[in-house]
């Protein structure tokens, strides 16, 4: 079904089985429920699916970012250990100790600051991840509700089509009686 185009037949056209003389029974139409969904519901469902996909993409990006932050933290810790080992090696040389301590303290301060920032970023990313997960769950539950609503609407369409079929069959029998 294209946008804005209905599948209903014009009133003057005939159903293919009616042309051949066959009439469908009501039980057959009950066995084959209509899967049509009105365009507004389709758009809503499509928009929900797009939003869910966007949230999934954002979630994966946040997870990648959290992994990168963990790798960076690991590298920073390794660098700090290497610097501490280098400091111990040069501990015997008294002339360079003050300079090395000064440099080491500066680097340690910088590294701790970077570590603090990266941990803060990681906490923010985790918080955002939890919020995104919660929003994804809300969207999924809304999608299920909308799908249930769409299924319920199909029941109304089937009932309406059944009434129209009964009405048309009555008119056909009356026309046949008049012809006889």
N, C-alpha and C positions, 0 to 999 in steps of 0.2 A: 504494500500500500504506500503510495507516494504521499508526501505531505499535502494535506488539504483535499485529497481525492478519496471518496468513499467507495466501499466495495458494493454498496447496495445497487440492485438492478433498477433501471427506470420502470415506472409502473406499466408501460405498454410492452415491455419485453417479457418473455416467458422463460421459466426455468427449463434447462435442457431436458430434465426428466418429464416435465409436464408436456413438452412437445411430443415425446415418444409415447405418451399415454400412461406412464408409470407415475405413481404417487408415493412419496416417501412416508413412512409411518412415523409417528411421534416418538416411538422408542428408539429409532435410529438417530434422530436428532438429539435425544438425551444422551446417547452413548458417545457422540462426537461433540464435546463442548467447544464453543467458539473461543479461539485464543486471541481475538482482536482486542486491542487496548486503545482507548481514545488517544489522540495526539498529545493532549495536555499531559496525560499520565506518562506517555512515552517520554516526553521532554523532561518531565520531573525525574523519572527513573534514570534517564540518560545523564541529566545534570548531577544526580546523586552519585552515579557510577564515576563520572568524571572527577567529582570532588573526592571520592574514595581513592581513585587512582592518584590524584594529586597528593593526598595525604600519605599514601603508601610511598610515593616518590620522596616526599619530604622526610618521612621516617627513615628510609634507607640512606638518604643524604646525612641525616643526623647521626645515624649509626656509623657511617663511614668517618664522619668528623670526630666522633668519640674515639674510634679506633686510632685515628691519626694522633689525637691528643694523648692517648695512652702510649703510643710508640714514642712520641716526643718526650713524654715524661721518663720513659725507660732510658732513652738516649741521654737525657739530662742527668739522670742518676749515674749512669755509667761515666759520663764526662766528669761529674763531681768526684767519683771514686778515683778516676785516673789522675785528676788534679791533686787529690789528697796524697796519692802514692808518690807523685812527682815531688810534692812538698817534703815528704819524709826522706826521699833520696837526697835532696839538697839540704837536709837539716844539718849536716856536718859543716857546710860552708857558711861561716858566720857573716861574711860580708854580704852575701846575697839573701840571707834569711829575712831581713827586714823588708827588702823589695818583694821577695816571693810572698811573704805574708800579706803585704799590702795588696799585691795583685790577686792573690788567692781570695782574700776577703772581699775585694771588689767583685771578682767573678762569682764567688759564692753568693754574695748579695744579689747580683744580677740573676743568677740561676734560681735562687729562691724566689725572687720576684716573678720570674718567668714561670716557675713551678706553681706559685700561688695563682697567677693569672690563668694558667692552663687548667688548674684544678677548678677554679671558679667557672671557666668556660665549660668544663666538663659537667659540673653541677647544673649549669644553665641548660646545656644540651640534654642532660638526663631529664630535667624538669620539663623541657619542651617535648621530649620524647614521650613522657608519661601523658602530657596534655594531648599530644597528637594521637596516642593510643586511645585515650578516653573519647576523643572526638570521633575517631574511626569507629569505635564501638557504638557510639550514638548514631552515626550515619548508617551503620549496618542494621541497627534495630529499626530505624526509620524506613530503610529500604524494605525490610521484611514487612513492616506495617503497610507500606504502599503496595507491595506485591499482593498481600492479603486483600487489600482494598480492591485492587485490579481484578483479582480472582472473584471476589464477591460481585463486582459489577458485571462480570461475564454471566453470572447466574440470572441477573435481571434481563440481559439481552436475550438469553435463551428462552426465558419465560415469555417475553414479548414476541419473539419469533414463533413460538408454539401457538400463541393466541392468534397471530396473523394467519398461520397455516390452517387452524381450525376454521377461522372466518372465511378464508379463501375456499376451503373444501365445502363449506356450507353453500357458498355462492355457486360453486361448480355444480353441486347436486341440484340446486334450485334451477339453474340454467338447463341442466339435462332434463329435469322434469318438465320444464316449459317447452323444450324442444319436442319431447315425446308427446 
